[in-house]
Each structure stands twice: as structure tokens, then as C-alpha cells.
Amino acid sequence: MHLTLRQLQVFEATARLLSFRKAAEALHLSQPAVSMQIKQLEENVGLPLFEKLGKQIYLTEAGREIYHYSRAIGQLLNEADEVIQGLKGAHRGRLTIAVASTANYFVPTLLGTFHARFPGVTVTLDVTNRKALLEHLAENEVDLVVMGQPPEGADVEAGAFMENPLVVIAPPEHPLAQQKDIPLKRLEEEVFLTRERGSGTRSAIERFFAQHGVQLNTGMEVASNEAIKQSVQAGLGLGLLSRDTLEMELALGKLVVLDVEDFPILRHWYVMYRKGKRLSAVAQAFRQFLLDEANDALRIAPALST
């Protein structure tokens, strides 16, 4: 086969978006130019790569195979570019990070400190759920991932850089708000608002209560930390969240952390990447920054903003 990088780039965008029009917009090309590149690629391959059913296009078996290789080639080219940029030093280049939604409460602050040191670095930040983070790792789509517990059995390099305590929250007027050393078993009488199944926070909570023989009474599954906080404020139940998400509500007195025995649940934040991945100088610098300075940077940041 005599393929060109341009053909593979156009094909990858079209296969990913499953639309000639959207691929043309993403690549800043005309739709006829996209169609021509796809046609030439199909002629070189000798098999159709797309089939059209109604108004929608789908990948053929050959298309799925070529898509797999086009993505791998694209990732290698990006890695090569990052390595070359790295040879010029960490002051230039791109940094692509995916973080758990809870981590978004502090990662932008850390990125701000890092960017002040390396203003020539361009950062792409994706805030998403645990499932998507695992997909990013599996597909080697980002430089670094920040999340809670590393996935068991995953082929990743992970380093803990900061504590991530989970606490029980309630509205200030709740009967337990003023009590000390609340027995863990007492929580069986309360209704809890929790994140969706599969989230890192939900998994950690379920493991903790199972280990202590306590039944968790789940009243609602809520898709975001903000929704849990608002629901707890409204008196719909208690919540279990990372303390990193609560700074504003605790300062304003809208929520309180209950004094429950065996709490907080002690966890950590991890920065990780696919094992064997060659990190660019920029990614290496940010990873080391998290491991060495994250706690100090977050303590200093509020003082600088006042």
C-alpha cells in the first residue's frame, strides 16, 4: 500500500467523527477535499473503508483496521513532536491532562502555578468521569491522568502526590451536626446521597462500609459533586465527598463535616500515565511538580489571591 500521512489524517478524523462534513470542519478543509482523500485512500487499500446506511456512514471491517493503525501512527507522530520539543527544554510544548471531576477543584490552581513558571506551555485539560479516564489511559490519548485509586491490574505508572480525605457532610441544622465521636453504626439511620456507580468516590465508600459491616442507605444517586452539595444543603440526606470539594461551602457555613468515628476515609490523589509511554519534557516537569510541590503550591495559592 502507498498511503500518505495526509490521507491517514483525513481518514482518522472522518472515522472518529463518522461525518465527512464534521471532518472537513475539524481539519479546515472543504468537504470535496475530504471525500477525495478518502477515495484515494480506499483505492490504495483496495477495499471500501466506509459504508452508508441512510444518511449515516459506518466503518467497514477494513475501515476499523485502518482506523486502529491511523490512530497509532498519529499518536507516535505527536510523541515524536513532543520529544523534539522536549529537547528544546520544558519551557515550550504541549501538555494534555485528563482529571477526575473532583480533582478539578484544585488542579486548575496547580496548573496556574506551573504555567507561571513555564508560560510557553500550552495546556489541554479534560475533566471527566472515571470510566473516561480509564479509556484515556488504555488508548494512550493524554500525557497524564489525575485521579484517585489507580485501576487494579492496569499497565500504568502511578505516583501519589496529595491526600484525598473523604468526609461525611450535613447541613448545619442537622441533629448530628453538634455531636462528637458519632458511632459509625449510627449512620445506618441516615439517608445518603452518593455519586453514580463506577465513580471512584462511590467505590471507596462502598468498600469502607462493607469492611466495617455497616449498611449504607442510599437515597439518591447524583451525577455531580455540586448536585450532592446542593441536595445536602436542601436537607435531602447526608453526603460523602472529598474534602477538596468543600472549601467554599464550609467557609460560608452552608455545610458542616460530621465528627464520625473512623472518618475521614484516607485516600490519595495519583498522577499516572501508560507504562512504557515516553513522557515529553513538559509532562515530566508537571508530573514532578505534582509529586514534589502540590501541597505547598495549594497552601500558598490562597494567600496570593487575597
Kinemage of the C-alpha trace (Angstrom):
@kinemage 1
@onewidth
@group {chain A} dominant
@subgroup {mainchain}
@vectorlist {calphas} color= white
{ca met a 1} P 0.000 0.000 0.000
{ca his a 2} L 1.158 3.510 -0.819
{ca leu a 3} L -0.501 5.672 1.815
{ca thr a 4} L 0.211 9.278 2.691
{ca leu a 5} L 0.127 10.855 6.130
{ca arg a 6} L -2.429 13.356 4.843
{ca gln a 7} L -4.755 10.560 3.756
{ca leu a 8} L -4.450 8.911 7.169
{ca gln a 9} L -5.054 12.196 8.988
{ca val a 10} L -8.196 12.896 6.976
{ca phe a 11} L -9.385 9.320 7.378
{ca glu a 12} L -8.785 9.332 11.144
{ca ala a 13} L -10.883 12.472 11.602
{ca thr a 14} L -13.671 11.133 9.382
{ca ala a 15} L -13.687 7.742 11.125
{ca arg a 16} L -13.661 9.335 14.571
{ca leu a 17} L -16.486 11.759 13.788
{ca leu a 18} L -18.316 9.476 11.321
{ca ser a 19} L -19.061 12.501 9.207
{ca phe a 20} L -17.370 13.954 6.109
{ca arg a 21} L -18.781 17.379 6.954
{ca lys a 22} L -17.554 17.392 10.559
{ca ala a 23} L -14.137 16.100 9.482
{ca ala a 24} L -13.880 18.901 6.921
{ca glu a 25} L -14.731 21.481 9.599
{ca ala a 26} L -12.252 19.997 12.081
{ca leu a 27} L -9.443 19.948 9.520
{ca his a 28} L -10.366 23.297 7.928
{ca leu a 29} L -10.848 21.649 4.543
{ca ser a 30} L -13.670 21.604 2.031
{ca gln a 31} L -15.926 18.555 2.063
{ca pro a 32} L -14.927 17.620 -1.533
{ca ala a 33} L -11.258 17.674 -0.459
{ca val a 34} L -12.052 15.236 2.371
{ca ser a 35} L -14.002 12.973 0.007
{ca met a 36} L -11.119 12.982 -2.464
{ca gln a 37} L -8.569 11.976 0.187
{ca ile a 38} L -10.825 9.150 1.403
{ca lys a 39} L -11.392 7.951 -2.164
{ca gln a 40} L -7.649 7.891 -2.854
{ca leu a 41} L -7.023 6.002 0.373
{ca glu a 42} L -9.687 3.412 -0.488
{ca glu a 43} L -8.098 2.949 -3.920
{ca asn a 44} L -4.705 2.397 -2.309
{ca val a 45} L -6.117 -0.056 0.223
{ca gly a 46} L -8.206 -1.823 -2.390
{ca leu a 47} L -11.257 -2.100 -0.119
{ca pro a 48} L -14.081 0.240 0.902
{ca leu a 49} L -13.481 1.850 4.285
{ca phe a 50} L -16.960 3.277 4.831
{ca glu a 51} L -20.485 2.151 4.077
{ca lys a 52} L -23.514 4.415 4.021
{ca leu a 53} L -26.858 3.401 5.527
{ca gly a 54} L -29.424 6.114 5.089
{ca lys a 55} L -27.708 9.396 5.896
{ca gln a 56} L -25.190 7.870 8.307
{ca ile a 57} L -21.776 6.447 7.429
{ca tyr a 58} L -20.201 3.492 9.240
{ca leu a 59} L -16.765 1.885 9.190
{ca thr a 60} L -16.353 -1.373 7.313
{ca glu a 61} L -14.154 -4.119 8.736
{ca ala a 62} L -11.234 -2.786 6.684
{ca gly a 63} L -12.083 0.719 7.884
{ca arg a 64} L -11.895 -0.366 11.513
{ca glu a 65} L -8.470 -1.879 10.924
{ca ile a 66} L -7.117 1.205 9.171
{ca tyr a 67} L -8.632 3.420 11.911
{ca his a 68} L -6.701 1.469 14.538
{ca tyr a 69} L -3.412 1.995 12.707
{ca ser a 70} L -4.112 5.612 11.783
{ca arg a 71} L -4.636 6.455 15.458
{ca ala a 72} L -1.458 4.660 16.477
{ca ile a 73} L 0.537 6.482 13.785
{ca gly a 74} L -0.959 9.815 14.832
{ca gln a 75} L -0.029 9.197 18.461
{ca leu a 76} L 3.526 8.277 17.505
{ca leu a 77} L 3.880 11.457 15.453
{ca asn a 78} L 2.574 13.543 18.368
{ca glu a 79} L 5.000 11.788 20.687
{ca ala a 80} L 7.864 12.473 18.304
{ca asp a 81} L 6.910 16.146 18.184
{ca glu a 82} L 6.787 16.290 21.991
{ca val a 83} L 10.186 14.622 22.273
{ca ile a 84} L 11.690 17.148 19.851
{ca gln a 85} L 10.098 19.971 21.829
{ca gly a 86} L 11.491 18.356 24.968
{ca leu a 87} L 14.986 18.528 23.545
{ca lys a 88} L 14.457 22.277 23.426
{ca gly a 89} L 13.555 22.259 27.139
{ca ala a 90} L 10.377 22.195 29.248
{ca his a 91} L 9.680 25.870 28.640
{ca arg a 92} L 7.862 25.069 25.403
{ca gly a 93} L 5.474 22.394 24.198
{ca arg a 94} L 2.037 20.912 24.825
{ca leu a 95} L 0.637 19.264 27.940
{ca thr a 96} L -2.535 17.187 27.718
{ca ile a 97} L -4.125 16.203 31.038
{ca ala a 98} L -7.319 14.366 31.958
{ca val a 99} L -8.551 14.672 35.558
{ca ala a 100} L -11.375 13.297 37.671
{ca ser a 101} L -14.226 15.747 38.197
{ca thr a 102} L -13.383 16.034 41.908
{ca ala a 103} L -9.761 16.897 41.103
{ca asn a 104} L -10.966 19.883 39.084
{ca tyr a 105} L -11.401 21.739 42.391
{ca phe a 106} L -7.618 22.067 42.767
{ca val a 107} L -5.874 21.085 39.506
{ca pro a 108} L -6.523 24.478 37.794
{ca thr a 109} L -4.761 26.190 40.711
{ca leu a 110} L -1.776 23.891 40.313
{ca leu a 111} L -1.758 24.447 36.564
{ca gly a 112} L -1.749 28.191 37.191
{ca thr a 113} L 1.385 27.916 39.334
{ca phe a 114} L 3.055 25.625 36.785
{ca his a 115} L 2.134 27.892 33.871
{ca ala a 116} L 3.659 30.891 35.649
{ca arg a 117} L 6.975 29.036 35.569
{ca phe a 118} L 6.564 27.759 32.013
{ca pro a 119} L 4.465 30.369 30.173
{ca gly a 120} L 5.322 28.862 26.790
{ca val a 121} L 3.487 25.624 27.574
{ca thr a 122} L 0.043 25.059 26.035
{ca val a 123} L -2.264 23.024 28.282
{ca thr a 124} L -5.302 20.961 27.300
{ca leu a 125} L -7.428 19.909 30.293
{ca asp a 126} L -10.204 17.319 30.126
{ca val a 127} L -12.410 16.979 33.223
{ca thr a 128} L -14.342 13.730 33.119
{ca asn a 129} L -15.513 10.625 34.989
{ca arg a 130} L -13.546 7.555 35.994
{ca lys a 131} L -14.715 5.462 33.047
{ca ala a 132} L -13.457 8.031 30.540
{ca leu a 133} L -10.167 8.400 32.448
{ca leu a 134} L -9.560 4.659 32.176
{ca glu a 135} L -10.274 4.875 28.444
{ca his a 136} L -7.758 7.728 28.118
{ca leu a 137} L -5.141 5.535 29.794
{ca ala a 138} L -5.987 2.431 27.780
{ca glu a 139} L -5.845 4.329 24.480
{ca asn a 140} L -2.789 6.425 25.444
{ca glu a 141} L -4.721 9.560 24.490
{ca val a 142} L -3.258 12.001 27.046
{ca asp a 143} L 0.079 12.714 28.680
{ca leu a 144} L -1.088 12.397 32.281
{ca val a 145} L -4.183 11.416 34.233
{ca val a 146} L -5.038 12.673 37.734
{ca met a 147} L -7.492 10.516 39.682
{ca gly a 148} L -7.999 8.654 42.942
{ca gln a 149} L -7.328 4.946 43.331
{ca pro a 150} L -5.305 3.600 40.363
{ca pro a 151} L -7.142 0.917 38.418
{ca glu a 152} L -6.303 -2.595 39.608
{ca gly a 153} L -4.225 -4.578 37.163
{ca ala a 154} L -3.817 -1.638 34.774
{ca asp a 155} L -0.492 -1.191 32.994
{ca val a 156} L 0.230 2.277 34.396
{ca glu a 157} L 2.885 4.191 36.299
{ca ala a 158} L 1.196 5.920 39.256
{ca gly a 159} L 2.546 8.238 41.934
{ca ala a 160} L 0.660 9.568 44.973
{ca phe a 161} L 1.088 13.307 45.405
{ca met a 162} L -1.594 14.544 47.829
{ca glu a 163} L -4.061 13.282 50.436
{ca asn a 164} L -7.706 12.971 49.386
{ca pro a 165} L -9.799 12.514 52.565
{ca leu a 166} L -13.483 11.594 52.220
{ca val a 167} L -15.776 13.121 54.842
{ca val a 168} L -19.431 12.988 55.864
{ca ile a 169} L -21.269 16.268 55.261
{ca ala a 170} L -24.582 17.587 56.559
{ca pro a 171} L -26.496 20.872 56.712
{ca pro a 172} L -25.618 22.939 59.822
{ca glu a 173} L -29.063 22.368 61.349
{ca his a 174} L -28.827 18.559 61.180
{ca pro a 175} L -29.231 16.803 64.601
{ca leu a 176} L -25.782 15.220 64.276
{ca ala a 177} L -24.029 18.484 63.418
{ca gln a 178} L -23.053 19.293 67.014
{ca gln a 179} L -22.289 15.755 68.188
{ca lys a 180} L -18.794 14.383 68.746
{ca asp a 181} L -17.485 10.878 68.063
{ca ile a 182} L -20.639 9.756 66.270
{ca pro a 183} L -20.672 5.925 66.142
{ca leu a 184} L -20.266 4.612 62.626
{ca lys a 185} L -23.274 2.316 63.129
{ca arg a 186} L -25.435 5.411 63.748
{ca leu a 187} L -25.103 6.293 60.059
{ca glu a 188} L -27.335 3.351 59.160
{ca glu a 189} L -30.254 5.524 60.322
{ca glu a 190} L -29.440 8.224 57.770
{ca val a 191} L -30.116 8.515 54.036
{ca phe a 192} L -27.079 9.243 51.863
{ca leu a 193} L -26.739 10.978 48.520
{ca thr a 194} L -23.998 9.306 46.508
{ca arg a 195} L -22.257 9.528 43.152
{ca glu a 196} L -23.170 7.123 40.364
{ca arg a 197} L -21.949 3.526 40.433
{ca gly a 198} L -18.472 3.185 38.986
{ca ser a 199} L -17.219 6.541 40.282
{ca gly a 200} L -14.017 6.434 42.332
{ca thr a 201} L -15.658 8.075 45.341
{ca arg a 202} L -18.613 5.679 45.294
{ca ser a 203} L -16.336 2.629 45.084
{ca ala a 204} L -14.178 3.804 48.004
{ca ile a 205} L -17.243 4.458 50.162
{ca glu a 206} L -18.799 1.069 49.438
{ca arg a 207} L -15.532 -0.728 50.278
{ca phe a 208} L -15.210 1.209 53.537
{ca phe a 209} L -18.730 0.499 54.790
{ca ala a 210} L -18.535 -3.161 53.759
{ca gln a 211} L -15.263 -3.584 55.679
{ca his a 212} L -16.892 -2.107 58.799
{ca gly a 213} L -20.106 -4.108 58.486
{ca val a 214} L -22.279 -1.008 58.113
{ca gln a 215} L -25.231 -0.848 55.719
{ca leu a 216} L -25.205 2.266 53.530
{ca asn a 217} L -28.733 3.572 52.960
{ca thr a 218} L -28.600 5.184 49.515
{ca gly a 219} L -31.480 7.540 48.856
{ca met a 220} L -30.366 9.135 45.588
{ca glu a 221} L -27.639 8.687 43.001
{ca val a 222} L -26.369 12.077 41.880
{ca ala a 223} L -24.152 12.661 38.858
{ca ser a 224} L -22.002 15.517 40.199
{ca asn a 225} L -20.391 16.746 43.402
{ca glu a 226} L -22.133 20.104 43.073
{ca ala a 227} L -25.535 18.413 42.915
{ca ile a 228} L -24.726 16.382 46.032
{ca lys a 229} L -23.722 19.517 47.952
{ca gln a 230} L -26.875 21.369 46.934
{ca ser a 231} L -29.064 18.374 47.789
{ca val a 232} L -27.458 18.040 51.222
{ca gln a 233} L -27.994 21.752 51.838
{ca ala a 234} L -31.656 21.234 50.920
{ca gly a 235} L -31.996 18.541 53.586
{ca leu a 236} L -32.420 15.569 51.250
{ca gly a 237} L -29.809 13.494 53.073
{ca leu a 238} L -26.164 13.308 54.078
{ca gly a 239} L -23.275 13.280 51.650
{ca leu a 240} L -19.865 11.636 51.382
{ca leu a 241} L -17.381 13.736 49.431
{ca ser a 242} L -13.734 14.590 49.117
{ca arg a 243} L -12.844 17.419 51.472
{ca asp a 244} L -11.142 19.100 48.494
{ca thr a 245} L -14.592 19.890 47.055
{ca leu a 246} L -15.930 21.679 50.155
{ca glu a 247} L -13.742 24.721 50.810
{ca met a 248} L -16.326 27.348 49.853
{ca glu a 249} L -19.356 25.702 51.489
{ca leu a 250} L -17.513 25.113 54.770
{ca ala a 251} L -16.196 28.696 54.827
{ca leu a 252} L -19.709 30.095 54.245
{ca gly a 253} L -21.274 27.789 56.842
{ca lys a 254} L -23.595 26.145 54.330
{ca leu a 255} L -22.319 22.665 55.180
{ca val a 256} L -20.552 21.022 58.110
{ca val a 257} L -18.312 17.978 58.351
{ca leu a 258} L -19.657 15.449 60.849
{ca asp a 259} L -17.361 14.064 63.538
{ca val a 260} L -17.820 10.345 62.790
{ca glu a 261} L -15.562 7.619 64.179
{ca asp a 262} L -13.122 6.102 61.656
{ca phe a 263} L -13.538 9.168 59.430
{ca pro a 264} L -12.188 10.658 57.285
{ca ile a 265} L -11.595 7.836 54.831
{ca leu a 266} L -7.945 8.403 53.940
{ca arg a 267} L -7.152 8.209 50.244
{ca his a 268} L -4.655 9.893 47.922
{ca trp a 269} L -4.584 11.636 44.593
{ca tyr a 270} L -2.417 9.994 41.960
{ca val a 271} L -0.787 11.232 38.783
{ca met a 272} L -0.369 8.412 36.268
{ca tyr a 273} L 0.403 7.531 32.684
{ca arg a 274} L 0.530 4.456 30.493
{ca lys a 275} L 3.516 2.252 31.375
{ca gly a 276} L 6.166 2.433 28.677
{ca lys a 277} L 4.995 5.851 27.457
{ca arg a 278} L 7.843 8.251 26.796
{ca leu a 279} L 6.873 11.459 28.534
{ca ser a 280} L 7.817 14.773 26.990
{ca ala a 281} L 9.975 17.187 28.995
{ca val a 282} L 6.848 19.232 29.752
{ca ala a 283} L 4.903 16.217 31.019
{ca gln a 284} L 7.872 15.081 33.098
{ca ala a 285} L 8.177 18.558 34.596
{ca phe a 286} L 4.490 18.758 35.530
{ca arg a 287} L 4.475 15.244 36.987
{ca gln a 288} L 7.490 16.063 39.146
{ca phe a 289} L 5.900 19.354 40.151
{ca leu a 290} L 2.839 17.468 41.447
{ca leu a 291} L 4.914 14.887 43.309
{ca asp a 292} L 7.228 17.431 44.927
{ca glu a 293} L 5.249 20.625 45.370
{ca ala a 294} L 1.470 20.159 45.060
{ca asn a 295} L 0.685 20.552 48.763
{ca asp a 296} L 2.872 23.631 49.202
{ca ala a 297} L 1.545 25.219 45.997
{ca leu a 298} L -2.062 24.883 47.170
{ca arg a 299} L -1.255 26.320 50.602
{ca ile a 300} L 0.449 29.344 49.051
{ca ala a 301} L -2.171 29.999 46.344
{ca pro a 302} L -4.991 31.305 48.616
{ca ala a 303} L -2.595 33.736 50.271
{ca leu a 304} L -1.536 35.121 46.894
{ca ser a 305} L -5.138 35.771 45.871
{ca thr a 306} L -6.100 37.782 48.958
